[in-house]
Amino acid sequence: MTIQPPLADARCTYATDWVATKLRWQLAVDEREHAALAELAEGCGQERVDYEVAP
């Protein structure tokens, strides 16, 4: 079980921040993490993930 923010809006922000950090630093995502992120994002609708690749 993962610890998540209690409010739905905060969970969506948490998920987008998590994904943006992974993308920014070009970090790998394993199957378990991908599944957890997908489940977390299910209730978020069309969230936009903004990021810039780190130098």
PDB file of N, CA, C and O in Angstrom:
ATOM      1  N   MET A   1       0.845  -1.187   0.000  1.00  0.00           N
ATOM      2  CA  MET A   1       0.000   0.000   0.000  1.00  0.00           C
ATOM      3  C   MET A   1       0.884   1.242   0.000  1.00  0.00           C
ATOM      4  O   MET A   1       1.828   1.345   0.783  1.00  0.00           O
ATOM      5  N   THR A   2       0.570   2.170  -0.876  1.00  0.00           N
ATOM      6  CA  THR A   2       1.337   3.412  -0.934  1.00  0.00           C
ATOM      7  C   THR A   2       0.601   4.503  -0.187  1.00  0.00           C
ATOM      8  O   THR A   2      -0.627   4.492  -0.098  1.00  0.00           O
ATOM      9  N   ILE A   3       1.345   5.425   0.338  1.00  0.00           N
ATOM     10  CA  ILE A   3       0.750   6.566   1.032  1.00  0.00           C
ATOM     11  C   ILE A   3       0.493   7.645  -0.002  1.00  0.00           C
ATOM     12  O   ILE A   3       1.385   8.017  -0.764  1.00  0.00           O
ATOM     13  N   GLN A   4      -0.738   8.147  -0.022  1.00  0.00           N
ATOM     14  CA  GLN A   4      -1.134   9.160  -0.987  1.00  0.00           C
ATOM     15  C   GLN A   4      -1.829  10.305  -0.264  1.00  0.00           C
ATOM     16  O   GLN A   4      -2.345  10.118   0.838  1.00  0.00           O
ATOM     17  N   PRO A   5      -1.847  11.478  -0.866  1.00  0.00           N
ATOM     18  CA  PRO A   5      -2.597  12.588  -0.288  1.00  0.00           C
ATOM     19  C   PRO A   5      -4.083  12.204  -0.168  1.00  0.00           C
ATOM     20  O   PRO A   5      -4.606  11.509  -1.039  1.00  0.00           O
ATOM     21  N   PRO A   6      -4.758  12.641   0.886  1.00  0.00           N
ATOM     22  CA  PRO A   6      -6.149  12.240   1.112  1.00  0.00           C
ATOM     23  C   PRO A   6      -7.167  12.858   0.153  1.00  0.00           C
ATOM     24  O   PRO A   6      -8.202  12.241  -0.097  1.00  0.00           O
ATOM     25  N   LEU A   7      -6.921  14.023  -0.381  1.00  0.00           N
ATOM     26  CA  LEU A   7      -7.871  14.681  -1.277  1.00  0.00           C
ATOM     27  C   LEU A   7      -7.606  14.306  -2.726  1.00  0.00           C
ATOM     28  O   LEU A   7      -6.454  14.230  -3.151  1.00  0.00           O
ATOM     29  N   ALA A   8      -8.676  14.071  -3.486  1.00  0.00           N
ATOM     30  CA  ALA A   8      -8.540  13.658  -4.884  1.00  0.00           C
ATOM     31  C   ALA A   8      -7.734  14.660  -5.704  1.00  0.00           C
ATOM     32  O   ALA A   8      -6.864  14.258  -6.476  1.00  0.00           O
ATOM     33  N   ASP A   9      -8.004  15.950  -5.555  1.00  0.00           N
ATOM     34  CA  ASP A   9      -7.262  16.963  -6.315  1.00  0.00           C
ATOM     35  C   ASP A   9      -5.770  16.909  -6.000  1.00  0.00           C
ATOM     36  O   ASP A   9      -4.936  17.071  -6.890  1.00  0.00           O
ATOM     37  N   ALA A  10      -5.442  16.684  -4.744  1.00  0.00           N
ATOM     38  CA  ALA A  10      -4.036  16.594  -4.350  1.00  0.00           C
ATOM     39  C   ALA A  10      -3.386  15.346  -4.935  1.00  0.00           C
ATOM     40  O   ALA A  10      -2.209  15.374  -5.295  1.00  0.00           O
ATOM     41  N   ARG A  11      -4.139  14.253  -5.035  1.00  0.00           N
ATOM     42  CA  ARG A  11      -3.599  13.024  -5.629  1.00  0.00           C
ATOM     43  C   ARG A  11      -3.259  13.238  -7.095  1.00  0.00           C
ATOM     44  O   ARG A  11      -2.247  12.731  -7.580  1.00  0.00           O
ATOM     45  N   CYS A  12      -4.092  13.981  -7.801  1.00  0.00           N
ATOM     46  CA  CYS A  12      -3.818  14.266  -9.214  1.00  0.00           C
ATOM     47  C   CYS A  12      -2.573  15.127  -9.368  1.00  0.00           C
ATOM     48  O   CYS A  12      -1.749  14.882 -10.249  1.00  0.00           O
ATOM     49  N   THR A  13      -2.438  16.119  -8.527  1.00  0.00           N
ATOM     50  CA  THR A  13      -1.242  16.968  -8.546  1.00  0.00           C
ATOM     51  C   THR A  13      -0.010  16.131  -8.209  1.00  0.00           C
ATOM     52  O   THR A  13       1.033  16.270  -8.847  1.00  0.00           O
ATOM     53  N   TYR A  14      -0.132  15.271  -7.217  1.00  0.00           N
ATOM     54  CA  TYR A  14       0.949  14.382  -6.804  1.00  0.00           C
ATOM     55  C   TYR A  14       1.382  13.499  -7.979  1.00  0.00           C
ATOM     56  O   TYR A  14       2.576  13.347  -8.238  1.00  0.00           O
ATOM     57  N   ALA A  15       0.414  12.922  -8.685  1.00  0.00           N
ATOM     58  CA  ALA A  15       0.710  12.041  -9.814  1.00  0.00           C
ATOM     59  C   ALA A  15       1.406  12.802 -10.943  1.00  0.00           C
ATOM     60  O   ALA A  15       2.390  12.316 -11.500  1.00  0.00           O
ATOM     61  N   THR A  16       0.903  13.989 -11.286  1.00  0.00           N
ATOM     62  CA  THR A  16       1.524  14.749 -12.373  1.00  0.00           C
ATOM     63  C   THR A  16       2.931  15.213 -11.985  1.00  0.00           C
ATOM     64  O   THR A  16       3.834  15.212 -12.822  1.00  0.00           O
ATOM     65  N   ASP A  17       3.120  15.606 -10.730  1.00  0.00           N
ATOM     66  CA  ASP A  17       4.461  15.994 -10.269  1.00  0.00           C
ATOM     67  C   ASP A  17       5.424  14.806 -10.326  1.00  0.00           C
ATOM     68  O   ASP A  17       6.581  14.953 -10.719  1.00  0.00           O
ATOM     69  N   TRP A  18       4.936  13.638  -9.932  1.00  0.00           N
ATOM     70  CA  TRP A  18       5.738  12.411  -9.943  1.00  0.00           C
ATOM     71  C   TRP A  18       6.188  12.097 -11.378  1.00  0.00           C
ATOM     72  O   TRP A  18       7.365  11.837 -11.627  1.00  0.00           O
ATOM     73  N   VAL A  19       5.236  12.124 -12.310  1.00  0.00           N
ATOM     74  CA  VAL A  19       5.543  11.825 -13.708  1.00  0.00           C
ATOM     75  C   VAL A  19       6.478  12.887 -14.286  1.00  0.00           C
ATOM     76  O   VAL A  19       7.425  12.549 -14.996  1.00  0.00           O
ATOM     77  N   ALA A  20       6.229  14.148 -13.997  1.00  0.00           N
ATOM     78  CA  ALA A  20       7.090  15.221 -14.505  1.00  0.00           C
ATOM     79  C   ALA A  20       8.523  15.063 -14.011  1.00  0.00           C
ATOM     80  O   ALA A  20       9.469  15.305 -14.760  1.00  0.00           O
ATOM     81  N   THR A  21       8.685  14.661 -12.761  1.00  0.00           N
ATOM     82  CA  THR A  21      10.027  14.452 -12.214  1.00  0.00           C
ATOM     83  C   THR A  21      10.722  13.300 -12.926  1.00  0.00           C
ATOM     84  O   THR A  21      11.901  13.399 -13.267  1.00  0.00           O
ATOM     85  N   LYS A  22       9.996  12.209 -13.153  1.00  0.00           N
ATOM     86  CA  LYS A  22      10.563  11.064 -13.866  1.00  0.00           C
ATOM     87  C   LYS A  22      10.990  11.474 -15.281  1.00  0.00           C
ATOM     88  O   LYS A  22      12.073  11.107 -15.736  1.00  0.00           O
ATOM     89  N   LEU A  23      10.140  12.230 -15.966  1.00  0.00           N
ATOM     90  CA  LEU A  23      10.453  12.669 -17.324  1.00  0.00           C
ATOM     91  C   LEU A  23      11.612  13.660 -17.335  1.00  0.00           C
ATOM     92  O   LEU A  23      12.510  13.564 -18.172  1.00  0.00           O
ATOM     93  N   ARG A  24      11.589  14.609 -16.407  1.00  0.00           N
ATOM     94  CA  ARG A  24      12.638  15.631 -16.364  1.00  0.00           C
ATOM     95  C   ARG A  24      14.022  14.998 -16.241  1.00  0.00           C
ATOM     96  O   ARG A  24      14.958  15.387 -16.940  1.00  0.00           O
ATOM     97  N   TRP A  25      14.137  14.027 -15.352  1.00  0.00           N
ATOM     98  CA  TRP A  25      15.429  13.413 -15.081  1.00  0.00           C
ATOM     99  C   TRP A  25      15.641  12.123 -15.872  1.00  0.00           C
ATOM    100  O   TRP A  25      16.621  11.410 -15.658  1.00  0.00           O
ATOM    101  N   GLN A  26      14.715  11.827 -16.787  1.00  0.00           N
ATOM    102  CA  GLN A  26      14.791  10.652 -17.647  1.00  0.00           C
ATOM    103  C   GLN A  26      15.011   9.375 -16.839  1.00  0.00           C
ATOM    104  O   GLN A  26      15.870   8.552 -17.155  1.00  0.00           O
ATOM    105  N   LEU A  27      14.208   9.241 -15.789  1.00  0.00           N
ATOM    106  CA  LEU A  27      14.288   8.088 -14.906  1.00  0.00           C
ATOM    107  C   LEU A  27      13.398   6.962 -15.415  1.00  0.00           C
ATOM    108  O   LEU A  27      12.332   7.212 -15.977  1.00  0.00           O
ATOM    109  N   ALA A  28      13.829   5.748 -15.221  1.00  0.00           N
ATOM    110  CA  ALA A  28      13.065   4.578 -15.655  1.00  0.00           C
ATOM    111  C   ALA A  28      11.865   4.354 -14.737  1.00  0.00           C
ATOM    112  O   ALA A  28      11.850   4.778 -13.582  1.00  0.00           O
ATOM    113  N   VAL A  29      10.864   3.677 -15.288  1.00  0.00           N
ATOM    114  CA  VAL A  29       9.673   3.292 -14.535  1.00  0.00           C
ATOM    115  C   VAL A  29       9.482   1.798 -14.743  1.00  0.00           C
ATOM    116  O   VAL A  29       9.356   1.339 -15.879  1.00  0.00           O
ATOM    117  N   ASP A  30       9.459   1.031 -13.646  1.00  0.00           N
ATOM    118  CA  ASP A  30       9.230  -0.407 -13.810  1.00  0.00           C
ATOM    119  C   ASP A  30       7.725  -0.688 -13.899  1.00  0.00           C
ATOM    120  O   ASP A  30       6.908   0.220 -13.745  1.00  0.00           O
ATOM    121  N   GLU A  31       7.373  -1.933 -14.144  1.00  0.00           N
ATOM    122  CA  GLU A  31       5.968  -2.294 -14.348  1.00  0.00           C
ATOM    123  C   GLU A  31       5.106  -1.991 -13.121  1.00  0.00           C
ATOM    124  O   GLU A  31       3.978  -1.515 -13.249  1.00  0.00           O
ATOM    125  N   ARG A  32       5.628  -2.262 -11.967  1.00  0.00           N
ATOM    126  CA  ARG A  32       4.867  -2.028 -10.717  1.00  0.00           C
ATOM    127  C   ARG A  32       4.589  -0.540 -10.520  1.00  0.00           C
ATOM    128  O   ARG A  32       3.473  -0.159 -10.165  1.00  0.00           O
ATOM    129  N   GLU A  33       5.587   0.294 -10.747  1.00  0.00           N
ATOM    130  CA  GLU A  33       5.412   1.732 -10.606  1.00  0.00           C
ATOM    131  C   GLU A  33       4.450   2.260 -11.675  1.00  0.00           C
ATOM    132  O   GLU A  33       3.602   3.104 -11.387  1.00  0.00           O
ATOM    133  N   HIS A  34       4.584   1.763 -12.903  1.00  0.00           N
ATOM    134  CA  HIS A  34       3.687   2.170 -13.986  1.00  0.00           C
ATOM    135  C   HIS A  34       2.241   1.847 -13.624  1.00  0.00           C
ATOM    136  O   HIS A  34       1.351   2.674 -13.822  1.00  0.00           O
ATOM    137  N   ALA A  35       2.005   0.651 -13.097  1.00  0.00           N
ATOM    138  CA  ALA A  35       0.655   0.248 -12.709  1.00  0.00           C
ATOM    139  C   ALA A  35       0.115   1.145 -11.597  1.00  0.00           C
ATOM    140  O   ALA A  35      -1.054   1.530 -11.619  1.00  0.00           O
ATOM    141  N   ALA A  36       0.965   1.476 -10.630  1.00  0.00           N
ATOM    142  CA  ALA A  36       0.541   2.347  -9.526  1.00  0.00           C
ATOM    143  C   ALA A  36       0.196   3.744 -10.037  1.00  0.00           C
ATOM    144  O   ALA A  36      -0.798   4.332  -9.610  1.00  0.00           O
ATOM    145  N   LEU A  37       1.003   4.274 -10.942  1.00  0.00           N
ATOM    146  CA  LEU A  37       0.735   5.596 -11.509  1.00  0.00           C
ATOM    147  C   LEU A  37      -0.543   5.591 -12.344  1.00  0.00           C
ATOM    148  O   LEU A  37      -1.333   6.533 -12.287  1.00  0.00           O
ATOM    149  N   ALA A  38      -0.738   4.531 -13.116  1.00  0.00           N
ATOM    150  CA  ALA A  38      -1.945   4.428 -13.939  1.00  0.00           C
ATOM    151  C   ALA A  38      -3.192   4.383 -13.056  1.00  0.00           C
ATOM    152  O   ALA A  38      -4.192   5.036 -13.355  1.00  0.00           O
ATOM    153  N   GLU A  39      -3.130   3.617 -11.977  1.00  0.00           N
ATOM    154  CA  GLU A  39      -4.262   3.535 -11.047  1.00  0.00           C
ATOM    155  C   GLU A  39      -4.516   4.889 -10.392  1.00  0.00           C
ATOM    156  O   GLU A  39      -5.663   5.318 -10.268  1.00  0.00           O
ATOM    157  N   LEU A  40      -3.459   5.551  -9.981  1.00  0.00           N
ATOM    158  CA  LEU A  40      -3.577   6.855  -9.343  1.00  0.00           C
ATOM    159  C   LEU A  40      -4.180   7.881 -10.297  1.00  0.00           C
ATOM    160  O   LEU A  40      -4.956   8.737  -9.875  1.00  0.00           O
ATOM    161  N   ALA A  41      -3.830   7.801 -11.569  1.00  0.00           N
ATOM    162  CA  ALA A  41      -4.287   8.781 -12.564  1.00  0.00           C
ATOM    163  C   ALA A  41      -5.697   8.513 -13.078  1.00  0.00           C
ATOM    164  O   ALA A  41      -6.281   9.380 -13.729  1.00  0.00           O
ATOM    165  N   GLU A  42      -6.253   7.349 -12.808  1.00  0.00           N
ATOM    166  CA  GLU A  42      -7.575   6.999 -13.342  1.00  0.00           C
ATOM    167  C   GLU A  42      -8.646   8.040 -13.049  1.00  0.00           C
ATOM    168  O   GLU A  42      -9.471   8.329 -13.915  1.00  0.00           O
ATOM    169  N   GLY A  43      -8.652   8.597 -11.873  1.00  0.00           N
ATOM    170  CA  GLY A  43      -9.682   9.560 -11.512  1.00  0.00           C
ATOM    171  C   GLY A  43      -9.329  11.000 -11.803  1.00  0.00           C
ATOM    172  O   GLY A  43     -10.020  11.910 -11.346  1.00  0.00           O
ATOM    173  N   CYS A  44      -8.271  11.223 -12.552  1.00  0.00           N
ATOM    174  CA  CYS A  44      -7.790  12.593 -12.743  1.00  0.00           C
ATOM    175  C   CYS A  44      -8.282  13.273 -14.015  1.00  0.00           C
ATOM    176  O   CYS A  44      -8.119  14.486 -14.148  1.00  0.00           O
ATOM    177  N   GLY A  45      -8.859  12.562 -14.929  1.00  0.00           N
ATOM    178  CA  GLY A  45      -9.275  13.204 -16.166  1.00  0.00           C
ATOM    179  C   GLY A  45      -8.084  13.495 -17.049  1.00  0.00           C
ATOM    180  O   GLY A  45      -7.145  12.700 -17.108  1.00  0.00           O
ATOM    181  N   GLN A  46      -8.108  14.605 -17.724  1.00  0.00           N
ATOM    182  CA  GLN A  46      -7.059  14.979 -18.676  1.00  0.00           C
ATOM    183  C   GLN A  46      -6.072  15.945 -18.026  1.00  0.00           C
ATOM    184  O   GLN A  46      -6.136  17.152 -18.257  1.00  0.00           O
ATOM    185  N   GLU A  47      -5.171  15.420 -17.222  1.00  0.00           N
ATOM    186  CA  GLU A  47      -4.157  16.251 -16.592  1.00  0.00           C
ATOM    187  C   GLU A  47      -3.012  16.489 -17.577  1.00  0.00           C
ATOM    188  O   GLU A  47      -2.681  15.619 -18.382  1.00  0.00           O
ATOM    189  N   ARG A  48      -2.430  17.645 -17.503  1.00  0.00           N
ATOM    190  CA  ARG A  48      -1.305  18.004 -18.361  1.00  0.00           C
ATOM    191  C   ARG A  48      -0.018  17.898 -17.529  1.00  0.00           C
ATOM    192  O   ARG A  48       0.048  18.398 -16.406  1.00  0.00           O
ATOM    193  N   VAL A  49       0.981  17.253 -18.087  1.00  0.00           N
ATOM    194  CA  VAL A  49       2.290  17.119 -17.411  1.00  0.00           C
ATOM    195  C   VAL A  49       3.280  17.998 -18.152  1.00  0.00           C
ATOM    196  O   VAL A  49       3.662  17.704 -19.284  1.00  0.00           O
ATOM    197  N   ASP A  50       3.691  19.074 -17.509  1.00  0.00           N
ATOM    198  CA  ASP A  50       4.673  19.990 -18.090  1.00  0.00           C
ATOM    199  C   ASP A  50       6.032  19.705 -17.468  1.00  0.00           C
ATOM    200  O   ASP A  50       6.142  19.546 -16.252  1.00  0.00           O
ATOM    201  N   TYR A  51       7.068  19.639 -18.304  1.00  0.00           N
ATOM    202  CA  TYR A  51       8.420  19.396 -17.799  1.00  0.00           C
ATOM    203  C   TYR A  51       9.431  19.844 -18.834  1.00  0.00           C
ATOM    204  O   TYR A  51       9.106  20.010 -20.010  1.00  0.00           O
ATOM    205  N   GLU A  52      10.645  20.036 -18.388  1.00  0.00           N
ATOM    206  CA  GLU A  52      11.787  20.272 -19.259  1.00  0.00           C
ATOM    207  C   GLU A  52      12.827  19.242 -18.881  1.00  0.00           C
ATOM    208  O   GLU A  52      13.049  18.990 -17.697  1.00  0.00           O
ATOM    209  N   VAL A  53      13.469  18.642 -19.875  1.00  0.00           N
ATOM    210  CA  VAL A  53      14.520  17.676 -19.598  1.00  0.00           C
ATOM    211  C   VAL A  53      15.676  18.401 -18.918  1.00  0.00           C
ATOM    212  O   VAL A  53      16.089  19.476 -19.353  1.00  0.00           O
ATOM    213  N   ALA A  54      16.193  17.804 -17.850  1.00  0.00           N
ATOM    214  CA  ALA A  54      17.302  18.405 -17.121  1.00  0.00           C
ATOM    215  C   ALA A  54      18.555  18.405 -17.982  1.00  0.00           C
ATOM    216  O   ALA A  54      18.770  17.492 -18.780  1.00  0.00           O
ATOM    217  N   PRO A  55      19.382  19.431 -17.818  1.00  0.00           N
ATOM    218  CA  PRO A  55      20.614  19.507 -18.624  1.00  0.00           C
ATOM    219  C   PRO A  55      21.597  18.409 -18.267  1.00  0.00           C
ATOM    220  O   PRO A  55      22.678  18.334 -18.852  1.00  0.00           O
TER     221      PRO A  55
END
